[in-house]
Amino acid sequence: MAGLHFFIAYKARLILPTLVREMSDGNYTMTAKKMRFNYLNPSITLAGISFHPVKDNLDQTYIVNADSLILKIEKILPLLLNRQVNVEDI
């Protein structure tokens, strides 16, 4: 069971920054110091999260830092299998 948890955490750490880059057309990336999962009430808690621009030559850029961000998601499997995140609430 612990092995499954580490697999899910590893995949999510790779997938979430990739999703941010794809959704922003390669302009932004995301980093998080910690990531936790709640399997009973499907959610991902990110601590020490930062969204920052990849390129410095953009006309207008934003940097967003937060202590924590909680994403309530519908299911965890689409995140792992299809690189989809269906967010119910932030």
C-alpha positions in Angstrom: 0.0 0.0 0.0 2.9 2.4 0.8 4.4 1.6 -2.6 1.2 2.7 -4.4 1.1 5.9 -2.4 4.7 6.7 -3.4 4.0 5.9 -7.0 1.0 8.3 -7.0 3.0 11.1 -5.3 5.8 10.6 -7.8 3.6 10.7 -10.8 1.7 13.8 -9.6 4.9 15.7 -8.9 5.8 15.1 -12.6 2.4 15.7 -14.0 1.2 18.9 -12.3 4.1 21.1 -13.4 3.7 19.7 -16.9 0.0 20.5 -16.9 0.7 24.1 -15.8 3.3 24.5 -18.6 0.9 23.0 -21.2 -2.1 25.1 -20.1 -0.1 28.3 -20.1 1.4 27.6 -23.6 4.9 27.1 -22.0 4.9 30.5 -20.3 4.6 29.4 -16.7 5.7 26.6 -14.5 4.9 25.4 -11.0 6.9 24.3 -8.0 5.7 23.0 -4.7 7.7 22.1 -1.6 5.3 19.5 -0.3 2.4 17.5 -1.9 -0.1 15.5 0.1 -3.0 13.3 -1.0 -6.3 12.6 0.7 -7.8 9.4 -0.7 -11.0 9.3 1.3 -12.1 12.8 0.2 -10.1 13.1 -3.1 -7.9 16.2 -2.8 -4.3 17.3 -3.3 -2.8 19.7 -0.8 0.2 21.6 -2.1 2.4 23.5 0.4 4.9 26.2 -0.5 3.5 26.6 -4.0 4.8 29.0 -6.6 3.7 29.8 -10.2 6.4 31.7 -12.0 7.2 32.6 -15.7 9.6 30.4 -17.6 10.6 33.2 -20.0 11.8 36.6 -18.9 10.9 38.4 -22.2 7.1 38.2 -21.8 5.3 41.6 -22.0 3.4 41.0 -18.8 4.3 38.4 -16.2 2.9 37.3 -12.8 4.5 35.5 -10.0 2.1 33.8 -7.6 3.3 32.4 -4.3 1.1 30.7 -1.7 1.6 28.9 1.6 -0.9 26.2 0.6 -3.4 25.3 -2.1 -6.0 22.6 -1.8 -7.4 21.1 -4.9 -10.5 19.0 -4.4 -10.6 16.6 -7.3 -13.2 14.2 -8.6 -10.8 11.2 -9.0 -7.1 10.5 -8.7 -6.9 7.9 -11.5 -7.5 10.4 -14.4 -4.5 12.4 -13.1 -2.3 9.3 -13.3 -3.6 7.7 -16.5 -4.7 10.6 -18.7 -2.9 13.6 -17.2 -6.3 15.1 -16.5 -7.3 17.0 -13.3 -11.0 17.5 -12.8 -11.0 20.1 -10.0 -14.3 20.4 -8.1 -13.2 23.2 -5.8 -10.1 25.3 -4.9 
